[in-house]
């Protein structure tokens, strides 16, 4: 068995590393898992997983700054069913992020109605 060599960073896969400049952002070495996300990162994750363009708002409908942090990571790893409506997707989002809401946009930047199915929104988006 080869001898373990010292890791130049001093951490090994599976260890939790806390960046000294921001103790709320934990990064697990080798996995990219985090316990805190920014609004802009959450919107990007939704685009990647659910393949829809969503803008995060507060419950009153006001757009939130992208640098606001402290959010849990997006818990979904597979896209929502294509037959799910935008309103159902928003309820699912609100259940995971109480106090927040989201607007869903089509490719032309128009807000999509709640009865629109995600299949339609995805087909109107560029991949």
N, C-alpha and C positions, 0 to 999 in steps of 0.2 A: 504494500500500500504506500503510495507516495506521501511524503511529509507535507503537512499543511504549510503553505507559505503565507506570509503576512499580507493581508489585503491592504493596498495603498490608502484606501479610504478609512480603514480601521473598522469597517462594518461588514457583516456577512448577510447573505439572503435570509429574510425572515426577521431581522432585527429592526426595531423601530428607531428611526432617526428623527430628531427634532431640529429644525433649522433654528439657529440661535437668534436670527433677526425676527422671526415670527413663530412663537411657541404654539399657536393654534393650528398650524399646518404641519401635520405629522405625515411623514413619507416612509413607507415600508420599503427598504432597500430591495431592489430586484423585482418588485411587483407593480410599482406605481400607484398603489392604493393610498388614498388620502382620507382623512376624517373631516376635512373642511374644504368647501368649494366656494368659488366666487360665482356671482350671478352669470357673468360672461362664460365661465367654464361650464356651468349647468346648461345654459342655452346651447353651447357647442355639443355637449354630450347628448342632449335631446335630438339635435340634428343628426348626429351620428347613429344613435340607437333607433329612434322612431322615424327617422327620415322625414321630419317635418320642421318647418321654421316656426319656432315659438319665441315670443318675447315675454319675459317674466315681468309681472306687474304686482303691485300690492292688491289687497282685496278691494280697494276703491277704484282700481283700473289705472293708477298712475304707474308709468314706467319706472323701473328701479335702475340705479346706477350699476354698471357692470362690475365695478370694483368692490361692491359690497360682498363681504365674505362671511364665513361661519355657517354655511349651509351643508347639510349632509350630502354625500355623494348620491347621484342618481341611482336608485336601487334596481332599475330594470336593465337587463343585459340583452334582451331580445325585443324586437319591435312589437308594438301593440298590434292586435289583429287588424287586418285591412278593413274588416266590416265594422269596426268600432267607429262611432261618431266622434266628432270633435268635442261635443259636450261631454260625452263619456270619458274621453281622454282627459279633459280638463278636470272632471270630478276625481279621476284617478290621481292626477297631479296634485290637486288640492288636499287629498287624503294623505299624501306623503309630505306635503309642505303646507301645513296649516298657516293661514294668514297671507298666503301668496296665491296668485292666479296667473293665467297665461293667455295671451292672444296668439292665435295660429294664423299664419299668412300663406297665401298662395304665391306662385312664382312672380306675379306682377306686383306683389307687395300689398294686396288687398286682404283685409281681415276676412276669414272664412266663417260662414254661418255654423252654428252648433249642430245642425242636422246633417251637415256634410260628412260623408264617410272618409276615413283616412286614405282609402284607396284612391279617391278622387284628388285629394290634396297631394298625395305622393306622385300621381301621374302628371300633375301640373308642375311639379318641381323638377329642376335639373338635378341629376344624380351626381 
